[in-house]
Each structure stands twice: as structure tokens, then as C-alpha cells.
Amino acid sequence: MRKTNVIQQDSQQIGTVEDLTAVFETIASTEVAKTKDKVQLSKDFFQLLWRLYTSLRVDPGSRLTSREEKGNSRAVYVIIAAQAGLSGDIDTRLIETMLEHYDSTTTDIVVIGAHGAQQLEQRGIPFVRYFQVPESESYIDVGPVIDAIADYSKITLYYEEYVSLGVQGIKSFDLISSIQEMGQEVSEDQSRNYITAQDTIFEPSLDEIADMMERTMMNLALSQSILESSLAQNASRFNAMAVAKKRAYELLQYYKLEYHRSKRADADRRSREIVVGIKKKKKIKDHA
């Protein structure tokens, strides 16, 4: 049995771990609430932008799906992972899901998040670009990422999806088609006034304005995915910290029990030593 002072030191360390996990759990819970509000605001802004975009009397289908005719003929997977660890196994599941569809001969990989880059490096999977997760306190700047992927014929996003506080999944979608799908969710306003080249002077041209709006919508779709991923990561971190805190509490209770057993064993040993000493003294006295 271990000594009481060793058990006491271990108990203090486990107590510190329990306190830290409780702090991280609280922080993760707060971040979940903040990020959920940001996701909703981003969706509301996209709806406004889509209504304006379709009012320009451009054809989203033909404009957004003709990318194969220009630019890079290869496809790209954009992996949105955590910037750091402490979020359970969700990044591992993300990478494993992506690898089920990955073909290095036709597809490049762009990574957002240091933890995702580490996971790929450990598996020996190459990636062409790496970006840190953009700060999301106010405006998420995904411009550099869009610049890196804009010329690819097909852009597929892999990210972590928030289902509930206790459940997080892995989601993937084509960035271009998803813009159309997001737009289809916007309710049609039959009384809307359409803007046409016949009754409006466009500077720059209508196509240039549409290009700018399409890029903005790509930014929004990617930003929403990053926010969703952050939401799932914070929820996963909350769950991981809750499990770690529970485990630390259980260990602490075990160490307390072991500590009392060790103290009792020490007391019993001292009692035996006293009894043996008394017997020895008595024996010596009897012989004298």
C-alpha cells in the first residue's frame, strides 16, 4: 500500500485537474451560447443578400455551376477543424470521414485549424495550404481562404456539425451547390421589384456585380461552416470536460478512500509495534 503523503500529493493534483476541467466546461458552455447567436445572424444576412442577388435577374444555376470550364480542373477538400485540442475525438472523426472519399490524384486538401493539420501530418496525408481558424469575436475574415480555393472546379467542405449539446456530427457539402440550396430556403416575395439592365445603369457591369455578390455569398457560406464547426467543437469540449471532471471526481474519491486505508494501516502498524515493544520489555523483565 502506498504511503499517506504520496496519496495526499496525488489527491491534490487530481483536485487541481477537477477544478480546471470545471473552468473549461463553463467556458465551453458560454462559447456555445455566443456562437449559436452568431450562426443565426449570419443566416439572416445571407437571406437578405440572396434576395438582392436574385433580384438582379441573373441565373444562379448557370452562373454558379459553370466553373468546370475555367480555372483549376482539380477538386479541393476544405477541412475545418479545431485550432487546438481538448475537444474530444471530433477532429479524428472528421479526418477519418474525409479520408473515406479522398483521392490524391484528383483532389487537393486545404486545412483550417492547427489540430486538423497535425492529424493529417501524423497520417502522412499532404495538404496544399493551411490556415488558422479566423477570429470570430466580430467579423470572420475568410478572404484568404476563398482566394486559395476560388479557382477549383469543385469545392467540398468537411466540418463538424452541432446537432445538440450532447451530439455532434460530421457534415460535408459542395460549397457552390450549397449556395443555391441555401437560397432555395429563402421564401420568395412575389411583390419584389426585379432589377434589370433595361431600366438600370450598372457600374461596374451586371456580371461584375453578380461576381462580387457570389464571392460574398461564398464568404458567408464558409463563415457559417466555421461558426457551425466552432459550435460543435465547443459542445464537444464541454462534453469532454464534463467526462474528465467526473473521472477526476471518481479518482479523488478513490484516493480519499485509499488515504484513510493507508492511515488506518499506519495506525495498526504502530499499534503492533507498541504491543511488540511492551511484550519485549515484559519478557526482559521476567528474565531479570
Solvent accessible surface area in square Angstrom, and as a share of the most:
residue,aa,sasa,rsa
1,M,160,0.71
2,R,87,0.32
3,K,148,0.63
4,T,30,0.17
5,N,84,0.43
6,V,59,0.34
7,I,0,0.00
8,Q,87,0.39
9,Q,106,0.47
10,D,33,0.17
11,S,19,0.12
12,Q,121,0.54
13,Q,116,0.51
14,I,31,0.15
15,G,16,0.16
16,T,77,0.45
17,V,68,0.39
18,E,34,0.15
19,D,92,0.48
20,L,93,0.46
21,T,10,0.06
22,A,33,0.26
23,V,81,0.47
24,F,76,0.32
25,E,26,0.12
26,T,87,0.50
27,I,91,0.46
28,A,1,0.01
29,S,48,0.31
30,T,73,0.43
31,E,52,0.24
32,V,11,0.06
33,A,59,0.46
34,K,79,0.33
35,T,7,0.04
36,K,96,0.41
37,D,94,0.49
38,K,47,0.20
39,V,10,0.06
40,Q,98,0.44
41,L,122,0.61
42,S,14,0.09
43,K,81,0.34
44,D,59,0.30
45,F,103,0.43
46,F,4,0.02
47,Q,65,0.29
48,L,116,0.58
49,L,21,0.11
50,W,18,0.06
51,R,68,0.25
52,L,90,0.45
53,Y,0,0.00
54,T,24,0.14
55,S,6,0.04
56,L,7,0.03
57,R,148,0.54
58,V,22,0.13
59,D,81,0.42
60,P,25,0.16
61,G,27,0.26
62,S,63,0.40
63,R,59,0.21
64,L,7,0.03
65,T,73,0.42
66,S,41,0.27
67,R,39,0.14
68,E,119,0.53
69,E,152,0.68
70,K,139,0.59
71,G,60,0.58
72,N,51,0.26
73,S,100,0.65
74,R,75,0.27
75,A,21,0.16
76,V,0,0.00
77,Y,26,0.10
78,V,0,0.00
79,I,0,0.00
80,I,1,0.01
81,A,0,0.00
82,A,1,0.01
83,Q,69,0.31
84,A,64,0.49
85,G,28,0.27
86,L,106,0.53
87,S,2,0.01
88,G,47,0.45
89,D,87,0.45
90,I,0,0.00
91,D,1,0.00
92,T,42,0.24
93,R,84,0.31
94,L,0,0.00
95,I,0,0.00
96,E,86,0.39
97,T,40,0.23
98,M,0,0.00
99,L,53,0.26
100,E,138,0.62
101,H,107,0.48
102,Y,43,0.16
103,D,66,0.34
104,S,64,0.42
105,T,102,0.59
106,T,74,0.43
107,T,9,0.05
108,D,23,0.12
109,I,1,0.00
110,V,1,0.00
111,V,0,0.00
112,I,0,0.00
113,G,0,0.00
114,A,23,0.18
115,H,37,0.16
116,G,0,0.00
117,A,9,0.07
118,Q,92,0.41
119,Q,20,0.09
120,L,0,0.00
121,E,112,0.50
122,Q,145,0.64
123,R,88,0.32
124,G,61,0.59
125,I,36,0.18
126,P,93,0.58
127,F,52,0.22
128,V,78,0.45
129,R,113,0.41
130,Y,82,0.31
131,F,27,0.11
132,Q,125,0.55
133,V,38,0.22
134,P,23,0.14
135,E,142,0.64
136,S,32,0.21
137,E,123,0.55
138,S,106,0.69
139,Y,160,0.61
140,I,14,0.07
141,D,80,0.41
142,V,1,0.00
143,G,17,0.16
144,P,68,0.43
145,V,3,0.02
146,I,1,0.00
147,D,93,0.48
148,A,26,0.20
149,I,0,0.00
150,A,29,0.22
151,D,96,0.50
152,Y,19,0.07
153,S,15,0.10
154,K,105,0.44
155,I,0,0.00
156,T,16,0.10
157,L,0,0.00
158,Y,7,0.03
159,Y,10,0.04
160,E,0,0.00
161,E,53,0.24
162,Y,42,0.16
163,V,88,0.50
164,S,45,0.29
165,L,71,0.35
166,G,56,0.54
167,V,83,0.48
168,Q,19,0.09
169,G,19,0.18
170,I,42,0.22
171,K,83,0.35
172,S,52,0.34
173,F,41,0.17
174,D,34,0.17
175,L,0,0.00
176,I,9,0.05
177,S,41,0.27
178,S,8,0.05
179,I,0,0.00
180,Q,33,0.15
181,E,98,0.44
182,M,38,0.17
183,G,1,0.01
184,Q,143,0.64
185,E,140,0.63
186,V,8,0.05
187,S,80,0.52
188,E,111,0.50
189,D,67,0.35
190,Q,165,0.73
191,S,94,0.61
192,R,45,0.16
193,N,131,0.67
194,Y,85,0.32
195,I,54,0.27
196,T,33,0.19
197,A,61,0.47
198,Q,166,0.74
199,D,108,0.56
200,T,51,0.29
201,I,158,0.80
202,F,36,0.15
203,E,150,0.67
204,P,77,0.48
205,S,53,0.34
206,L,39,0.19
207,D,85,0.44
208,E,93,0.42
209,I,33,0.17
210,A,0,0.00
211,D,75,0.39
212,M,121,0.54
213,M,9,0.04
214,E,19,0.09
215,R,92,0.34
216,T,47,0.27
217,M,0,0.00
218,M,12,0.05
219,N,26,0.13
220,L,21,0.11
221,A,2,0.01
222,L,0,0.00
223,S,13,0.08
224,Q,16,0.07
225,S,3,0.02
226,I,3,0.02
227,L,9,0.05
228,E,31,0.14
229,S,0,0.00
230,S,27,0.17
231,L,7,0.03
232,A,0,0.00
233,Q,16,0.07
234,N,14,0.07
235,A,0,0.00
236,S,10,0.07
237,R,47,0.17
238,F,43,0.18
239,N,41,0.21
240,A,26,0.20
241,M,14,0.06
242,A,33,0.25
243,V,102,0.59
244,A,34,0.26
245,K,66,0.28
246,K,131,0.55
247,R,135,0.49
248,A,4,0.03
249,Y,112,0.42
250,E,76,0.34
251,L,46,0.23
252,L,27,0.13
253,Q,70,0.31
254,Y,119,0.45
255,Y,34,0.13
256,K,98,0.42
257,L,88,0.44
258,E,24,0.11
259,Y,53,0.20
260,H,101,0.45
261,R,112,0.41
262,S,4,0.02
263,K,101,0.43
264,R,141,0.51
265,A,41,0.32
266,D,30,0.16
267,A,43,0.33
268,D,65,0.34
269,R,108,0.39
270,R,127,0.46
271,S,60,0.38
272,R,143,0.52
273,E,102,0.46
274,I,108,0.55
275,V,72,0.41
276,V,75,0.43
277,G,26,0.25
278,I,104,0.53
279,K,131,0.56
280,K,125,0.53
281,K,148,0.63
282,K,130,0.55
283,K,130,0.55
284,I,121,0.61
285,K,158,0.67
286,D,106,0.55
287,H,149,0.66
288,A,118,0.91
